[in-house]
Amino acid sequence: MGTTTIRVDTDTHARLLDLSRETGASLIETVRDATEALSRQRFAHQVAAELDKLRQDPQAWEAYLAEADNTSVSDGVG
């Protein structure tokens, strides 16, 4: 995997360095982890928004719940 240079303001750079030091990770690992966290956060917000929209339509919500029940897989716990 190659690398490239990105520009960030000095406050952001300092925060990234602090985060790196706290975990013992390299700066590039910290940036990679932050990018992954932001990506996951945005995905979660998108899913939540889509579920909220689905809940606004009672028939669609009931169909969703029925499909979820029919396609759920037991985790084998309990």
TIRO-2110 file (N, C-alpha, C; in Angstrom, 1 decimal):
// TIRO-2110
0.8, -1.2, 0.0, N, 1, A
0.0, 0.0, 0.0, CA, 1, A
0.9, 1.2, 0.0, C, 1, A
0.6, 2.1, -0.9, N, 2, A
1.4, 3.4, -1.0, CA, 2, A
0.9, 4.4, 0.0, C, 2, A
1.6, 5.5, 0.1, N, 3, A
1.2, 6.6, 0.9, CA, 3, A
1.1, 7.9, 0.1, C, 3, A
0.5, 8.9, 0.7, N, 4, A
0.4, 10.2, 0.1, CA, 4, A
0.4, 11.2, 1.2, C, 4, A
0.5, 12.5, 0.9, N, 5, A
0.4, 13.5, 1.9, CA, 5, A
-0.9, 14.2, 1.9, C, 5, A
-1.4, 14.5, 3.1, N, 6, A
-2.7, 15.2, 3.2, CA, 6, A
-2.4, 16.4, 4.1, C, 6, A
-3.1, 17.5, 3.8, N, 7, A
-3.0, 18.7, 4.6, CA, 7, A
-4.1, 18.8, 5.7, C, 7, A
-3.7, 19.0, 6.9, N, 8, A
-4.7, 19.3, 8.0, CA, 8, A
-4.2, 20.5, 8.7, C, 8, A
-5.2, 21.1, 9.4, N, 9, A
-4.8, 22.3, 10.2, CA, 9, A
-4.0, 21.8, 11.4, C, 9, A
-3.3, 22.7, 12.1, N, 10, A
-2.4, 22.4, 13.1, CA, 10, A
-3.1, 21.8, 14.3, C, 10, A
-4.3, 22.3, 14.6, N, 11, A
-5.1, 21.7, 15.7, CA, 11, A
-5.5, 20.2, 15.5, C, 11, A
-5.9, 20.0, 14.3, N, 12, A
-6.3, 18.6, 13.9, CA, 12, A
-5.1, 17.7, 14.0, C, 12, A
-3.9, 18.2, 13.5, N, 13, A
-2.7, 17.4, 13.5, CA, 13, A
-2.3, 17.1, 15.0, C, 13, A
-2.4, 18.1, 15.9, N, 14, A
-2.1, 17.9, 17.3, CA, 14, A
-3.1, 16.8, 17.9, C, 14, A
-4.3, 16.9, 17.6, N, 15, A
-5.3, 15.9, 18.1, CA, 15, A
-5.0, 14.5, 17.6, C, 15, A
-4.6, 14.4, 16.3, N, 16, A
-4.2, 13.1, 15.8, CA, 16, A
-3.0, 12.6, 16.5, C, 16, A
-2.0, 13.4, 16.7, N, 17, A
-0.8, 13.0, 17.4, CA, 17, A
-1.2, 12.5, 18.9, C, 17, A
-2.0, 13.3, 19.5, N, 18, A
-2.4, 12.9, 20.9, CA, 18, A
-3.1, 11.5, 20.9, C, 18, A
-4.0, 11.3, 19.9, N, 19, A
-4.7, 10.0, 19.8, CA, 19, A
-3.7, 8.9, 19.5, C, 19, A
-2.7, 9.2, 18.7, N, 20, A
-1.7, 8.2, 18.4, CA, 20, A
-0.9, 7.8, 19.6, C, 20, A
-0.5, 8.8, 20.3, N, 21, A
0.3, 8.6, 21.6, CA, 21, A
-0.5, 7.8, 22.6, C, 21, A
-1.8, 8.1, 22.7, N, 22, A
-2.6, 7.4, 23.7, CA, 22, A
-2.7, 5.9, 23.4, C, 22, A
-2.7, 5.5, 22.2, N, 23, A
-2.9, 4.1, 21.8, CA, 23, A
-1.6, 3.4, 21.4, C, 23, A
-0.6, 4.2, 21.2, N, 24, A
0.7, 3.7, 20.8, CA, 24, A
0.7, 3.3, 19.3, C, 24, A
-0.3, 3.8, 18.6, N, 25, A
-0.4, 3.6, 17.1, CA, 25, A
0.4, 4.7, 16.4, C, 25, A
0.7, 4.3, 15.2, N, 26, A
1.4, 5.3, 14.3, CA, 26, A
0.3, 6.3, 13.9, C, 26, A
0.8, 7.5, 13.4, N, 27, A
-0.1, 8.5, 12.9, CA, 27, A
-1.0, 8.0, 11.7, C, 27, A
-0.4, 7.2, 10.8, N, 28, A
-1.1, 6.7, 9.7, CA, 28, A
-2.2, 5.7, 10.2, C, 28, A
-1.9, 4.9, 11.2, N, 29, A
-2.9, 4.0, 11.7, CA, 29, A
-4.0, 4.7, 12.4, C, 29, A
-3.7, 5.8, 13.0, N, 30, A
-4.7, 6.6, 13.7, CA, 30, A
-5.6, 7.2, 12.6, C, 30, A
-5.1, 7.8, 11.6, N, 31, A
-5.9, 8.3, 10.5, CA, 31, A
-6.7, 7.3, 9.9, C, 31, A
-6.1, 6.1, 9.6, N, 32, A
-6.9, 5.0, 9.1, CA, 32, A
-8.1, 4.6, 10.0, C, 32, A
-7.8, 4.5, 11.3, N, 33, A
-8.9, 4.1, 12.2, CA, 33, A
-10.0, 5.2, 12.3, C, 33, A
-9.5, 6.5, 12.2, N, 34, A
-10.5, 7.5, 12.2, CA, 34, A
-11.4, 7.5, 11.0, C, 34, A
-10.8, 7.2, 9.9, N, 35, A
-11.5, 7.1, 8.6, CA, 35, A
-12.5, 6.0, 8.7, C, 35, A
-12.1, 4.9, 9.2, N, 36, A
-13.0, 3.7, 9.3, CA, 36, A
-14.1, 4.0, 10.3, C, 36, A
-13.8, 4.7, 11.4, N, 37, A
-14.9, 5.0, 12.4, CA, 37, A
-15.9, 6.0, 11.7, C, 37, A
-15.4, 7.0, 11.0, N, 38, A
-16.3, 7.9, 10.3, CA, 38, A
-17.2, 7.2, 9.3, C, 38, A
-16.6, 6.3, 8.6, N, 39, A
-17.4, 5.5, 7.6, CA, 39, A
-18.4, 4.7, 8.2, C, 39, A
-18.1, 4.0, 9.3, N, 40, A
-19.1, 3.2, 10.0, CA, 40, A
-20.2, 4.1, 10.7, C, 40, A
-19.8, 5.2, 11.2, N, 41, A
-20.8, 6.2, 11.8, CA, 41, A
-21.8, 6.6, 10.7, C, 41, A
-21.3, 7.0, 9.6, N, 42, A
-22.2, 7.5, 8.5, CA, 42, A
-23.1, 6.4, 8.0, C, 42, A
-22.6, 5.2, 7.9, N, 43, A
-23.4, 4.0, 7.5, CA, 43, A
-24.5, 3.8, 8.5, C, 43, A
-24.2, 3.9, 9.8, N, 44, A
-25.2, 3.7, 10.9, CA, 44, A
-26.2, 4.7, 10.8, C, 44, A
-25.8, 6.0, 10.6, N, 45, A
-26.8, 7.1, 10.4, CA, 45, A
-27.7, 6.9, 9.2, C, 45, A
-27.2, 6.4, 8.2, N, 46, A
-28.0, 6.1, 7.0, CA, 46, A
-29.0, 5.0, 7.2, C, 46, A
-28.5, 3.9, 7.9, N, 47, A
-29.5, 2.8, 8.2, CA, 47, A
-30.6, 3.3, 9.1, C, 47, A
-30.2, 4.1, 10.1, N, 48, A
-31.2, 4.6, 11.1, CA, 48, A
-32.2, 5.5, 10.4, C, 48, A
-31.7, 6.4, 9.4, N, 49, A
-32.7, 7.2, 8.7, CA, 49, A
-33.6, 6.4, 7.8, C, 49, A
-33.1, 5.4, 7.2, N, 50, A
-33.9, 4.5, 6.3, CA, 50, A
-34.9, 3.8, 7.2, C, 50, A
-34.6, 3.3, 8.4, N, 51, A
-35.5, 2.6, 9.2, CA, 51, A
-36.6, 3.6, 9.7, C, 51, A
-36.2, 4.8, 10.1, N, 52, A
-37.2, 5.8, 10.5, CA, 52, A
-38.2, 6.1, 9.4, C, 52, A
-37.7, 6.2, 8.2, N, 53, A
-38.6, 6.4, 7.0, CA, 53, A
-39.5, 5.2, 6.8, C, 53, A
-39.0, 4.0, 7.0, N, 54, A
-39.8, 2.8, 6.9, CA, 54, A
-40.9, 2.8, 7.9, C, 54, A
-40.6, 3.2, 9.2, N, 55, A
-41.5, 3.2, 10.3, CA, 55, A
-42.7, 4.1, 10.0, C, 55, A
-42.5, 5.1, 9.2, N, 56, A
-43.6, 6.1, 8.9, CA, 56, A
-44.7, 5.5, 8.0, C, 56, A
-44.4, 4.4, 7.4, N, 57, A
-45.4, 3.6, 6.6, CA, 57, A
-45.7, 2.3, 7.3, C, 57, A
-46.8, 2.3, 8.1, N, 58, A
-47.2, 1.1, 8.9, CA, 58, A
-47.2, -0.2, 8.1, C, 58, A
-47.7, -0.2, 6.9, N, 59, A
-47.7, -1.4, 6.1, CA, 59, A
-46.3, -1.9, 5.8, C, 59, A
-45.5, -0.9, 5.3, N, 60, A
-44.1, -1.3, 5.0, CA, 60, A
-43.3, -1.7, 6.2, C, 60, A
-43.6, -1.1, 7.3, N, 61, A
-42.9, -1.5, 8.6, CA, 61, A
-43.3, -2.9, 9.0, C, 61, A
-44.6, -3.2, 8.9, N, 62, A
-45.0, -4.6, 9.3, CA, 62, A
-44.4, -5.6, 8.3, C, 62, A
-44.3, -5.3, 7.0, N, 63, A
-43.7, -6.2, 6.1, CA, 63, A
-42.3, -6.4, 6.4, C, 63, A
-41.6, -5.3, 6.7, N, 64, A
-40.2, -5.4, 7.1, CA, 64, A
-40.0, -6.3, 8.3, C, 64, A
-40.8, -6.1, 9.3, N, 65, A
-40.7, -6.9, 10.5, CA, 65, A
-41.0, -8.4, 10.2, C, 65, A
-42.0, -8.7, 9.4, N, 66, A
-42.3, -10.0, 9.1, CA, 66, A
-41.2, -10.7, 8.3, C, 66, A
-40.6, -10.0, 7.4, N, 67, A
-39.5, -10.5, 6.6, CA, 67, A
-38.3, -10.8, 7.5, C, 67, A
-38.0, -9.8, 8.5, N, 68, A
-36.9, -10.0, 9.4, CA, 68, A
-37.1, -11.3, 10.3, C, 68, A
-38.4, -11.5, 10.7, N, 69, A
-38.7, -12.7, 11.5, CA, 69, A
-38.4, -14.0, 10.6, C, 69, A
-38.8, -13.9, 9.4, N, 70, A
-38.7, -15.1, 8.5, CA, 70, A
-37.3, -15.4, 8.1, C, 70, A
-36.4, -14.4, 8.1, N, 71, A
-35.1, -14.6, 7.7, CA, 71, A
-34.0, -14.6, 8.8, C, 71, A
-34.5, -14.4, 10.0, N, 72, A
-33.5, -14.4, 11.1, CA, 72, A
-32.9, -15.7, 11.4, C, 72, A
-31.7, -15.7, 11.8, N, 73, A
-31.0, -17.0, 12.1, CA, 73, A
-30.6, -17.0, 13.6, C, 73, A
-30.8, -18.1, 14.2, N, 74, A
-30.5, -18.2, 15.6, CA, 74, A
-29.0, -18.1, 15.8, C, 74, A
-28.6, -17.4, 16.9, N, 75, A
-27.2, -17.4, 17.2, CA, 75, A
-26.8, -18.6, 18.1, C, 75, A
-27.7, -19.4, 18.4, N, 76, A
-27.4, -20.6, 19.2, CA, 76, A
-27.1, -20.4, 20.7, C, 76, A
-27.4, -19.1, 21.1, N, 77, A
-27.2, -18.8, 22.5, CA, 77, A
-28.5, -18.9, 23.2, C, 77, A
-28.5, -19.5, 24.4, N, 78, A
-29.7, -19.5, 25.2, CA, 78, A
-30.7, -20.5, 24.7, C, 78, A
END
